[in-house]
């Protein structure tokens, strides 16, 4: 049983007799408290999709839920569902766009390393690779002679996400994006 401080995004935990996927974690350290941090977790019930916000002390013990991760690739969209194909046995997995809204911002047909998260054989979420390669759709013109300094500008990516990129990046460039931090991590290899 891990402590609350060891739980990461997209982990599945059992809480109050139900299975939840942890979508977001905020850590806070209250002032004047002779104790540890507090972890506020936004969780979604894997069966009903109901949202639950709960706060845990860093030493609280939580039960991990049994889940399976299957390698998959994005196949196509069917209305509001994204359909992923299992890379080993070709099973299709349908995930509603609301359930994977954060991941969709960094997903295209070329994305590899995706894993579909299954709980009781039902798809409940996606585990994205650490970095993905995307094309810059629109950004301000690059500045001649700009180096890779800490000065940045917003860039709209081919998937609709907007991130900050260095000044020397221009429209049409392929870049690597750290999915977890939603940050530029370098130019993509050509």
Backbone as CSV, one residue per row, in Angstrom:
resi,resn,N_x,N_y,N_z,CA_x,CA_y,CA_z,C_x,C_y,C_z
1,UNK,0.841,-1.186,0.000,0.000,0.000,0.000,0.884,1.246,0.000
2,UNK,0.793,2.051,-1.033,1.603,3.265,-1.083,0.996,4.390,-0.239
3,UNK,1.870,5.323,0.128,1.415,6.523,0.822,0.829,7.479,-0.210
4,UNK,0.045,8.442,0.237,-0.559,9.438,-0.664,0.526,10.202,-1.421
5,UNK,1.684,10.406,-0.801,2.769,11.146,-1.452,3.383,10.370,-2.616
6,UNK,3.132,9.073,-2.715,3.706,8.247,-3.781,2.752,8.064,-4.964
7,UNK,1.531,8.563,-4.849,0.537,8.420,-5.916,0.853,9.408,-7.039
8,UNK,0.744,8.958,-8.273,1.005,9.785,-9.451,-0.275,9.911,-10.278
9,UNK,-0.264,10.855,-11.237,-1.393,10.995,-12.160,-1.611,9.692,-12.915
10,UNK,-2.875,9.392,-13.202,-3.315,8.198,-13.917,-3.144,6.904,-13.136
11,UNK,-2.816,6.983,-11.839,-2.846,5.791,-10.999,-4.301,5.490,-10.675
12,UNK,-4.591,4.231,-10.474,-5.942,3.823,-10.076,-5.886,3.430,-8.606
13,UNK,-6.790,3.999,-7.797,-6.829,3.675,-6.378,-8.240,3.237,-5.990
14,UNK,-8.301,2.458,-4.927,-9.587,2.078,-4.361,-9.837,2.975,-3.162
15,UNK,-11.018,3.615,-3.151,-11.356,4.542,-2.077,-12.856,4.457,-1.845
16,UNK,-13.278,4.289,-0.624,-14.697,4.150,-0.268,-15.397,3.048,-1.062
17,UNK,-14.681,1.960,-1.304,-15.281,0.821,-1.991,-15.429,0.990,-3.491
18,UNK,-14.869,2.049,-4.049,-14.961,2.283,-5.489,-13.558,2.454,-6.067
19,UNK,-13.450,2.275,-7.377,-12.172,2.447,-8.064,-12.162,3.801,-8.754
20,UNK,-11.105,4.562,-8.506,-10.955,5.900,-9.077,-9.639,6.008,-9.839
21,UNK,-9.665,6.805,-10.903,-8.444,7.182,-11.623,-8.079,8.586,-11.145
22,UNK,-6.821,8.770,-10.728,-6.350,10.072,-10.264,-5.963,10.897,-11.494
23,UNK,-6.652,12.016,-11.713,-6.407,12.858,-12.892,-5.503,14.048,-12.589
24,UNK,-5.566,14.567,-11.360,-4.781,15.746,-11.041,-4.399,15.713,-9.567
25,UNK,-3.207,16.184,-9.254,-2.731,16.212,-7.873,-2.137,17.587,-7.593
26,UNK,-2.598,18.210,-6.505,-2.015,19.475,-6.055,-1.405,19.240,-4.684
27,UNK,-0.140,19.592,-4.549,0.548,19.428,-3.268,0.604,20.782,-2.574
28,UNK,0.271,20.795,-1.289,0.374,22.045,-0.539,1.005,21.758,0.816
29,UNK,1.728,22.749,1.312,2.372,22.648,2.616,1.793,23.750,3.486
30,UNK,0.833,23.414,4.349,0.213,24.433,5.200,1.234,25.084,6.136
31,UNK,1.109,26.381,6.297,2.007,27.114,7.192,1.631,26.851,8.647
32,UNK,2.627,26.771,9.503,2.381,26.630,10.933,1.928,25.242,11.339
33,UNK,2.047,24.289,10.438,1.658,22.917,10.774,2.902,22.100,11.004
34,UNK,2.935,21.422,12.110,4.084,20.564,12.395,3.820,19.199,11.771
35,UNK,3.749,19.167,10.493,3.449,17.914,9.816,3.884,17.991,8.380
36,UNK,3.381,17.061,7.625,3.791,16.994,6.234,2.862,17.727,5.306
37,UNK,3.017,17.399,4.064,2.247,18.036,3.001,0.847,17.454,2.909
38,UNK,-0.008,18.215,2.243,-1.351,17.737,1.921,-1.431,17.546,0.415
39,UNK,-2.105,16.484,-0.004,-2.260,16.183,-1.416,-3.743,16.204,-1.757
40,UNK,-4.128,17.193,-2.573,-5.514,17.289,-3.025,-5.587,16.594,-4.379
41,UNK,-6.393,15.542,-4.427,-6.472,14.736,-5.641,-7.845,14.866,-6.276
42,UNK,-7.850,15.106,-7.572,-9.090,15.082,-8.350,-9.148,13.697,-8.988
43,UNK,-10.210,12.961,-8.618,-10.340,11.582,-9.064,-11.665,11.394,-9.780
44,UNK,-11.698,10.425,-10.682,-12.920,10.102,-11.409,-13.248,8.628,-11.223
45,UNK,-14.503,8.344,-10.886,-14.986,6.980,-10.728,-14.910,6.294,-12.087
46,UNK,-14.280,5.106,-12.148,-14.107,4.435,-13.435,-15.417,3.896,-13.991
47,UNK,-16.414,3.683,-13.156,-17.696,3.143,-13.619,-18.638,4.259,-14.039
48,UNK,-18.845,5.235,-13.162,-19.842,6.278,-13.421,-19.247,7.541,-14.044
49,UNK,-17.939,7.746,-13.910,-17.306,8.970,-14.401,-17.477,10.141,-13.456
50,UNK,-18.087,9.898,-12.275,-18.326,10.961,-11.293,-17.000,11.483,-10.740
51,UNK,-16.924,12.820,-10.621,-15.715,13.470,-10.124,-15.731,13.514,-8.597
52,UNK,-14.554,13.331,-8.006,-14.408,13.427,-6.562,-13.106,14.155,-6.257
53,UNK,-13.187,15.210,-5.443,-11.995,15.906,-4.963,-11.804,15.512,-3.510
54,UNK,-10.613,15.006,-3.194,-10.342,14.541,-1.843,-8.928,14.975,-1.455
55,UNK,-8.745,15.316,-0.167,-7.440,15.719,0.332,-6.903,14.663,1.282
56,UNK,-5.629,14.297,1.085,-4.977,13.284,1.906,-3.712,13.862,2.517
57,UNK,-3.369,13.398,3.719,-2.068,13.715,4.307,-1.030,12.858,3.599
58,UNK,0.229,13.333,3.606,1.257,12.577,2.883,1.472,11.174,3.442
59,UNK,1.131,10.949,4.708,1.339,9.636,5.310,0.126,8.714,5.192
60,UNK,-1.014,9.216,4.665,-2.198,8.358,4.491,-1.869,7.220,3.537
61,UNK,-2.305,6.010,3.917,-2.071,4.837,3.084,-3.276,4.621,2.172
62,UNK,-3.019,4.402,0.888,-4.078,4.199,-0.092,-3.894,2.845,-0.781
63,UNK,-5.002,2.236,-1.162,-4.956,0.963,-1.882,-4.895,1.209,-3.375
64,UNK,-3.945,0.589,-4.026,-3.883,0.662,-5.486,-4.911,-0.315,-6.046
65,UNK,-5.590,0.077,-7.097,-6.575,-0.793,-7.745,-5.871,-1.650,-8.784
66,UNK,-6.465,-2.797,-9.052,-5.928,-3.662,-10.102,-6.282,-3.059,-11.451
67,UNK,-5.273,-2.749,-12.219,-5.522,-2.249,-13.557,-4.514,-2.849,-14.505
68,UNK,-4.883,-2.859,-15.748,-4.033,-3.424,-16.791,-3.741,-2.317,-17.785
69,UNK,-2.504,-2.257,-18.233,-2.114,-1.302,-19.265,-1.802,-2.092,-20.537
70,UNK,-2.479,-1.720,-21.633,-2.300,-2.415,-22.906,-1.730,-1.445,-23.937
71,UNK,-0.669,-1.861,-24.643,-0.133,-0.992,-25.690,-1.156,-0.840,-26.809
72,UNK,-1.381,0.396,-27.219,-2.394,0.654,-28.241,-1.959,1.812,-29.114
73,UNK,-2.681,1.984,-30.213,-2.443,3.123,-31.088,-3.779,3.750,-31.446
74,UNK,-3.756,5.063,-31.650,-4.971,5.773,-32.031,-5.380,5.305,-33.413
75,UNK,-6.666,4.960,-33.554,-7.157,4.446,-34.823,-8.030,5.471,-35.540
76,UNK,-9.154,5.872,-34.915,-10.053,6.835,-35.545,-11.022,7.394,-34.510
77,UNK,-11.797,8.409,-34.930,-12.826,8.992,-34.075,-14.185,8.478,-34.528
78,UNK,-15.048,8.176,-33.538,-16.405,7.725,-33.822,-17.340,8.603,-32.994
79,UNK,-17.799,9.712,-33.576,-18.616,10.662,-32.833,-17.785,11.321,-31.746
80,UNK,-18.196,11.165,-30.481,-17.445,11.719,-29.352,-16.441,10.729,-28.780
81,UNK,-16.320,9.563,-29.374,-15.396,8.542,-28.885,-14.124,8.496,-29.726
82,UNK,-13.015,8.290,-29.036,-11.745,8.016,-29.700,-11.563,6.503,-29.644
83,UNK,-11.244,5.902,-30.772,-11.082,4.451,-30.824,-9.593,4.136,-30.943
84,UNK,-9.122,3.298,-30.022,-7.730,2.865,-29.994,-7.691,1.366,-30.282
85,UNK,-6.670,0.920,-30.996,-6.532,-0.480,-31.354,-5.387,-1.085,-30.553
86,UNK,-5.674,-2.210,-29.872,-4.655,-2.930,-29.127,-3.594,-3.402,-30.125
87,UNK,-2.325,-3.181,-29.825,-1.259,-3.526,-30.760,-0.916,-5.009,-30.747
88,UNK,-1.421,-5.767,-29.767,-1.112,-7.188,-29.710,-2.249,-8.057,-30.229
89,UNK,-3.490,-7.802,-29.796,-4.598,-8.655,-30.237,-5.671,-7.898,-31.031
90,UNK,-5.412,-6.644,-31.378,-6.279,-5.818,-32.228,-7.672,-5.580,-31.653
91,UNK,-7.804,-5.619,-30.328,-9.075,-5.294,-29.686,-9.294,-3.785,-29.760
92,UNK,-10.481,-3.324,-30.197,-10.731,-1.874,-30.200,-11.188,-1.410,-28.814
93,UNK,-10.682,-0.258,-28.381,-11.069,0.348,-27.107,-11.669,1.721,-27.393
94,UNK,-12.887,1.956,-26.957,-13.539,3.256,-27.134,-13.409,4.060,-25.858
95,UNK,-12.919,5.289,-25.985,-12.816,6.210,-24.850,-13.495,7.516,-25.230
96,UNK,-14.398,7.988,-24.365,-15.099,9.240,-24.602,-14.110,10.396,-24.528
97,UNK,-14.293,11.410,-25.386,-13.347,12.530,-25.422,-13.285,13.281,-24.103
98,UNK,-14.383,13.289,-23.320,-14.355,13.966,-22.022,-13.445,13.244,-21.034
99,UNK,-13.362,11.920,-21.129,-12.534,11.135,-20.209,-11.047,11.332,-20.475
100,UNK,-10.695,11.697,-21.702,-9.279,11.848,-22.052,-8.982,13.242,-22.612
101,UNK,-9.727,14.231,-22.145,-9.600,15.598,-22.675,-8.169,16.139,-22.575
102,UNK,-7.487,15.870,-21.473,-6.111,16.363,-21.292,-5.149,15.690,-22.271
103,UNK,-5.297,14.374,-22.458,-4.393,13.621,-23.313,-4.590,13.946,-24.789
104,UNK,-5.829,14.244,-25.188,-6.147,14.508,-26.595,-5.355,15.705,-27.119
105,UNK,-5.017,16.644,-26.248,-4.249,17.823,-26.665,-2.873,17.463,-27.211
106,UNK,-2.391,16.254,-26.930,-1.057,15.848,-27.364,-1.094,14.553,-28.171
107,UNK,-2.230,14.285,-28.810,-2.437,13.020,-29.503,-2.699,13.261,-30.987
108,UNK,-1.991,12.524,-31.832,-2.300,12.521,-33.261,-2.082,11.109,-33.804
109,UNK,-2.265,10.923,-35.095,-2.170,9.595,-35.697,-0.775,9.005,-35.592
110,UNK,0.237,9.835,-35.449,1.619,9.366,-35.421,2.118,9.042,-34.017
111,UNK,1.345,9.371,-32.980,1.788,9.180,-31.606,1.973,7.694,-31.307
112,UNK,3.164,7.341,-30.817,3.448,5.956,-30.439,3.702,5.894,-28.936
113,UNK,3.637,4.708,-28.375,3.903,4.525,-26.953,2.698,4.756,-26.070
114,UNK,1.498,4.791,-26.658,0.268,4.986,-25.890,-0.116,3.677,-25.215
115,UNK,-0.631,3.782,-23.998,-1.174,2.616,-23.312,-2.595,2.932,-22.866
116,UNK,-3.519,2.002,-23.135,-4.895,2.133,-22.672,-4.955,1.494,-21.291
117,UNK,-5.570,2.200,-20.334,-5.697,1.695,-18.969,-7.042,0.987,-18.851
118,UNK,-6.999,-0.288,-18.439,-8.210,-1.093,-18.295,-8.435,-1.437,-16.827
119,UNK,-9.672,-1.300,-16.372,-10.083,-1.761,-15.049,-11.281,-2.673,-15.281
120,UNK,-11.175,-3.922,-14.846,-12.218,-4.928,-15.084,-12.549,-5.018,-16.573
121,UNK,-11.534,-5.056,-17.401,-11.639,-5.174,-18.863,-12.344,-4.008,-19.540
122,UNK,-12.588,-2.912,-18.837,-13.222,-1.735,-19.434,-12.172,-0.621,-19.559
123,UNK,-12.048,0.008,-20.738,-11.077,1.103,-20.879,-11.531,2.326,-20.085
124,UNK,-10.612,2.884,-19.283,-10.963,4.025,-18.435,-10.055,5.236,-18.650
125,UNK,-8.936,5.063,-19.331,-8.041,6.199,-19.522,-6.864,5.850,-20.404
126,UNK,-6.012,6.844,-20.623,-4.813,6.686,-21.432,-3.585,7.008,-20.618
127,UNK,-2.526,6.279,-20.883,-1.223,6.605,-20.326,-0.371,7.012,-21.520
128,UNK,-0.049,8.286,-21.598,0.682,8.825,-22.740,2.179,8.621,-22.551
129,UNK,2.940,8.604,-23.652,4.401,8.564,-23.519,4.884,9.860,-22.890
130,UNK,6.104,9.848,-22.375,6.629,11.028,-21.695,6.754,12.212,-22.652
131,UNK,7.212,11.956,-23.883,7.313,13.028,-24.869,6.642,12.609,-26.172
132,UNK,6.101,13.597,-26.884,5.505,13.368,-28.200,6.073,14.394,-29.167
133,UNK,6.062,14.040,-30.461,6.519,14.962,-31.490,5.305,15.558,-32.180
134,UNK,5.262,16.887,-32.220,4.141,17.597,-32.845,4.681,18.722,-33.725
135,UNK,3.835,19.208,-34.627,4.210,20.298,-35.535,3.645,21.616,-35.008
136,UNK,4.457,22.666,-35.094,4.006,24.003,-34.709,3.119,24.525,-35.840
137,UNK,1.849,24.747,-35.530,0.879,25.199,-36.525,0.963,26.708,-36.744
138,UNK,1.153,27.435,-35.634,1.174,28.887,-35.734,1.940,29.470,-34.556
139,UNK,2.827,30.398,-34.855,3.549,31.127,-33.815,4.080,32.419,-34.433
140,UNK,4.509,33.331,-33.596,5.096,34.565,-34.100,6.352,34.216,-34.900
141,UNK,6.717,35.063,-35.857,7.929,34.776,-36.647,9.150,34.654,-35.748
142,UNK,10.064,33.769,-36.157,11.281,33.613,-35.361,12.137,34.860,-35.536
143,UNK,12.886,35.173,-34.511,13.727,36.369,-34.514,15.114,35.967,-34.991
144,UNK,15.597,36.653,-36.020,16.908,36.334,-36.583,17.982,36.510,-35.508
145,UNK,18.784,35.490,-35.348,19.861,35.568,-34.373,19.431,35.211,-32.962
146,UNK,18.164,34.833,-32.778,17.705,34.449,-31.437,18.352,33.124,-31.060
147,UNK,18.789,33.036,-29.860,19.407,31.790,-29.404,18.411,31.059,-28.509
148,UNK,18.808,29.917,-28.053,17.922,29.123,-27.199,17.976,29.651,-25.771
149,UNK,17.584,30.895,-25.613,17.584,31.503,-24.279,16.267,31.206,-23.591
150,UNK,16.083,31.767,-22.439,14.867,31.497,-21.669,13.676,32.328,-22.141
151,UNK,13.860,33.202,-23.114,12.730,33.993,-23.624,11.863,33.098,-24.496
152,UNK,10.554,33.147,-24.254,9.650,32.263,-24.982,8.495,33.037,-25.615
153,UNK,7.749,32.325,-26.452,6.560,32.871,-27.098,5.545,31.735,-27.214
154,UNK,4.251,32.063,-27.286,3.246,31.008,-27.406,3.247,30.399,-28.810
155,UNK,2.967,29.096,-28.875,2.871,28.403,-30.161,1.667,27.483,-30.142
156,UNK,0.878,27.553,-31.213,-0.268,26.663,-31.374,0.222,25.413,-32.095
157,UNK,-0.040,24.247,-31.510,0.423,22.992,-32.093,-0.652,22.391,-32.994
158,UNK,-0.280,21.410,-33.779,-1.193,20.787,-34.746,-2.386,20.104,-34.077
159,UNK,-2.293,19.802,-32.789,-3.390,19.146,-32.073,-4.330,20.131,-31.396
160,UNK,-4.000,21.426,-31.436,-4.841,22.438,-30.803,-4.302,22.928,-29.469
161,UNK,-3.276,22.284,-28.947,-2.676,22.707,-27.675,-1.803,23.935,-27.913
162,UNK,-1.689,24.784,-26.889,-0.802,25.939,-26.956,0.219,25.808,-25.839
163,UNK,1.503,25.892,-26.202,2.581,25.837,-25.210,3.559,26.968,-25.496
164,UNK,4.457,27.212,-24.557,5.504,28.212,-24.733,6.715,27.542,-25.394
165,UNK,7.269,28.201,-26.411,8.456,27.690,-27.109,9.516,28.781,-27.154
166,UNK,10.793,28.419,-27.333,11.845,29.433,-27.468,11.626,30.291,-28.710
167,UNK,12.217,31.477,-28.714,12.023,32.434,-29.800,12.492,31.932,-31.156
168,UNK,13.455,31.011,-31.196,14.009,30.574,-32.479,13.126,29.552,-33.202
169,UNK,12.055,29.071,-32.582,11.131,28.120,-33.202,10.172,28.885,-34.111
170,UNK,9.903,28.339,-35.302,8.994,29.018,-36.224,7.884,28.068,-36.695
171,UNK,6.888,28.623,-37.356,5.761,27.854,-37.860,6.258,26.756,-38.794
172,UNK,5.718,25.536,-38.600,6.111,24.397,-39.426,7.178,23.522,-38.807
173,UNK,7.862,23.993,-37.758,8.896,23.186,-37.099,8.255,22.007,-36.365
174,UNK,8.966,20.867,-36.355,8.530,19.730,-35.535,9.303,19.789,-34.221
175,UNK,8.554,19.697,-33.114,9.180,19.799,-31.795,8.769,18.625,-30.921
176,UNK,9.566,18.380,-29.884,9.217,17.401,-28.857,8.576,18.143,-27.695
177,UNK,7.495,17.572,-27.144,6.773,18.185,-26.037,6.721,17.197,-24.888
178,UNK,7.081,17.640,-23.690,6.937,16.824,-22.492,5.458,16.858,-22.116
179,UNK,4.785,15.702,-22.200,3.336,15.641,-22.011,2.950,15.957,-20.568
180,UNK,3.674,15.395,-19.603,3.321,15.581,-18.197,3.412,17.050,-17.788
181,UNK,4.506,17.714,-18.191,4.720,19.108,-17.797,4.132,20.097,-18.800
182,UNK,3.720,19.606,-19.967,3.172,20.441,-21.030,4.163,21.537,-21.428
183,UNK,5.419,21.105,-21.643,6.488,22.051,-21.962,7.278,21.586,-23.176
184,UNK,7.859,22.557,-23.860,8.782,22.319,-24.968,10.003,21.569,-24.430
185,UNK,10.435,20.517,-25.155,11.634,19.813,-24.691,12.686,19.657,-25.780
186,UNK,12.504,20.312,-26.901,13.536,20.280,-27.935,12.947,20.129,-29.323
187,UNK,13.826,20.312,-30.310,13.400,20.091,-31.694,13.340,18.580,-31.936
188,UNK,12.420,18.172,-32.807,12.313,16.761,-33.162,13.371,16.435,-34.196
189,UNK,13.850,15.194,-34.172,14.809,14.754,-35.185,14.089,14.671,-36.514
190,UNK,14.749,15.133,-37.544,14.103,15.136,-38.867,14.216,13.808,-39.529
